[in-house]
Amino acid sequence: MPTSRGKKLLFNSSMYAILIIASLLVLIPVLWMLSTALKPAQEVMVTPPQWIPEHISFEAFSRIWKDYPFGTYFMNSTYIVLVSTGVSLVFSALAGYGASRFNFRGKGSFLTFLLITQMFPSIMLLIPFYKVLQKLGLIDSHLGLIVVYISFSIPFCTWMMLGFFQGIPKELDEAAKIDGCGKIRTFVQIILPLSLPGLAATAIYSLIVGWNEYMFAFILTTSDNMKTLPVGIGQLNGFYKIVWNDLMAASIVSSLPLIILFLFLQKYFISSLTAGAVKQ
């Protein structure tokens, strides 16, 4: 009969095995993408496929910047996503704070409406968005995509910020009021610094949504100087052949900003940030 120590060891071993398998399922496609990007053209389609290139080449990484308007796509995505994320953070933080601290008529309906907007498939909104942006003259423009991405992000970001603000004790607001702080000053100087993990998580969500969005960017932009990275990478597919190493190199470069950003922001994902902050 197995002892409690043996059961614990078996359980831990099973958990580690599951984690290793899950990690491999995630990492194998990424490693294959990196392997393909580092192969010269003559090694890409060899049979049987080789994991490790015989001759490591960085030509694909150089070629995507020289032979394609990859730099334009990259700058377009960076500009559109940063602006839309910044605006979404401002409005979702204000809305989340207001909903967490104040009671007003229709508050429940307002929050429910925000949640319901996330239940519709985005394809249903494509034609309405196109018609509205066409009337406003915003088709094939960065501003049009920014408006679309903001409308996607704000509802869910508001709910995310609401959850974080509800975790901050209301006694902090009351203490700040006693010290003579107004509502805006309390929000900016006291509540926002304590909600940095929430802001970081919300920013990452908004950035991922905008950075990886393909369908609206493909339909709402037509000229090369307005297209974003997902659309540009999709157009690396030729009519008669696919340059796989160029495609994989472009995919790797496009994923690096989000990886680097997450590495910098992960320190904010800590618990009990407000522990001890309430005045006694």
N, C-alpha and C positions, 0 to 999 in steps of 0.2 A: 504494500500500500504506500503510495507516494507521500512523503512528508510535506509539511507546509513550505519548507524551503525548496523542495523539489518542484512543487506546484508553481511557486513564484519564479523559479528559474525557467521552467517550461513556458510560463506566460510571457516573461521578458524576451525569451528567445523567439517566441511566435511573433511578438510585436515588432522586434527588430527585423525579422524575416519579411513581414508585411511591409514595413517601411522601406526596406531595401528594394523589394519588388516594385513598389509604387514609385520610388525614386528612379529606378531604371526605366520604367514606362515613360516617365517625363523626360529623362536625360538622353535616352537613346536617339530620339528624333533630332534633338539639338546637337548632339555629337556628330550625327550623320550629316547634318546641315553644315557644321563647321568643317568636317572632313571633305565634303564636296567643294566647299568654297576654297579650300587650300590646294585642290588638285588642278594641274594643268588640263587643258581641254582634252588631250588624248587619253587621259586616265579616267575621265568622268563616266564613260559608258563601257568600260571594260567588263568582261565576263570571266570568272565570277567577280562581283564587286569587292573592292578592297577598302577596309576601314582606314588603314593608315596609308597616306599617299607615298608613293615611291620618291617623288620629287615634289617637295613642298613649294608652292608658288603663291605669291600675293598679287599676281596679275589681275585677278578678278576684282580684288578690292581697289586696285588702281584704275581699272577699266570702267567701273561704274561711275567714277567721278569725271573721267575724261570723255567717254563715248556716249554717255547718257546725261540728261539734265537732272542728275540725281541731287546735286547741290540745291537746285531750285526747289525740288520736291521737299527736301529736308528743311529748308528755311521756311517754306510755306506751312508745313506741319507744325514746326516749332512756334511760329508766330500765331497761328490760329489756335493751337492748343493752349499756349500760355495765356493769351487774352481771354479765351472762353473760361479757362480754369480760374483765373483771377476774378472775373466778374461773378462766376458761380460761387466762389468762396465768400465773397462779400455779401451777396444777397442771401445765400443759404445760412450764413452765420447770423445775420440780422434776423431772418425769419425763424431760425431755430431758437435763438435766444428769446425772441418775443413770445414764441409759443410755449417756452419752458417757464417763463417768469410771469406772464400776464394772462389773465382770463378775459376773453372778449367774446362777443356774440358771434356764433358761427365758427368757433375755433375747431371744434371736432369735425365739422363739415369741411373746413379748409384743409385740415391734415388728411382727411379721408380722400378728398379730391386729388391731393398731391400723390397719394399712394395709388389711386385708380389710374392716373395717367401713365404709370409704369407698367400697367397690365396689358396695354395695347401693343401688338407687334409693330415694330417700326415701319414695316412695309406699308401699313395702313395709312401712315402719316406722310408718305412720300409725295403723293399727288397734291394733298392740301398745302404742304410746305412749298412745293414747286409753284403752285398757283399764286400763293401769297408773295413769295419772293419775286416771281415774275412781275406782278403788279407793282412791286416796290423797286424794280430795276436792280435786284441784287443777285440775279443768276450770273454764274461765272465770276463771283467776287469773293474775296476773303470774308467780308462782312456778312454775307449770306450764310456761309458755313459757320461763322462764329455765333450768329443768332440761333442756328439749328442746334449746335452743340450745347449752348447755354440752356436752351429749352429742354434738352435731354438730361442735363446734369442737375439743375436746380432742385427739382422735386425730390429725388433720392438723396441728394446732398443735404437738403433741409432736414430730412428724417434722420440722417446720420448725425448731424450737428445737434439736433434735438435730443438724441440719446446721450450725447456727451455732456450737454449743458444740464440735463436733468441729473447727471451724476455729480455735479458741482453743488455743494450745499448753498441753499438760499440765504443762510446766515451770513455769508460773505457779502451779499448785496445789502443786507440790513446793516452790517457793520460799516460798510462803505458809506451808506446813507447817513449814519450817525456821525461819521467823520467829515461830512459835508460834500461828498461826491454826488454828482448828478448821475442820471441813468446812463448817458453816453460815456462819461468818464469811467464809471464803474465797469461798463462793458469793455472798453478799450484797455484800461490799465490793470484791471483785476481779473475779469473773467476770461478774456482772450488768451493771456499768457498761460492760464491754467488749462486751457482747452487745446494746447498745441498738439497733443496726440490725435484729437479729433480733427483738427485742421489738416494734419499730415495725412491721415487716412482718407479724408474727403478729397484732398488734393490729388492723391494717388489714384483714387477712383475716377475722378474727372479727367485726369491726364490719360489714363488707360482707355477710357471711353472715346475720347477725342483722337488719340494717337492711332488707335486701331480701326477707327470707323472707315468703312469702305463704300457702302452703298450710296449714301447721300453725297459724299464727295465725288463719286463717279458720275452721278446724275446731274448734280448742280454745278459742276465745273466742266468746261470744254477745252479751254486753251491750256497749253503746256505750262505756261508761267503761273497758272492758278492751281494746278493739281497738287494733291498731297502725296505723302509717301506711300500709303497703301495702294492708291490708284497708279502711281508711277511704277511701283514694283510689279503690279499686275500687268502693266504694259511691256514689261521686259520679255513676256512670252511672244515669240515671233509667230508668223503665220505658218511657216514651214518647219521651224525647229525651235527648240528651247535651249538657251545657253544656261545650263543648270548651275555652273559655278558662279556666273554673274548673278543669277537669281538668288542663290544661297548667300553670297557675299552681301548683297543688298539687304536681305532679310536680317542678317546678323548685325549689320551697321544700324538698321532701323530699330532693333531691339535694345541696343546698348544704352541709349538715354534713359529708358525706363528702369533698366537694371541699376545703373549708376544712381539715379534719383532715389530708388528704393533703399539702396545701401546707405545713402546719406540720411534718409528720413526714418529708418528703422529704429534709431535710438529714441525717437519720440513715442514709440509704441511700448510704453511702460505703464504698469498699473500703479495705483495709489499715489498718483502725482499730487493730489490735493490732501493727502494725509497730513494732519497737523496744521492745516491752513486756517481752520475755523478758530476764531477768537474764543478763548475760554473766559 
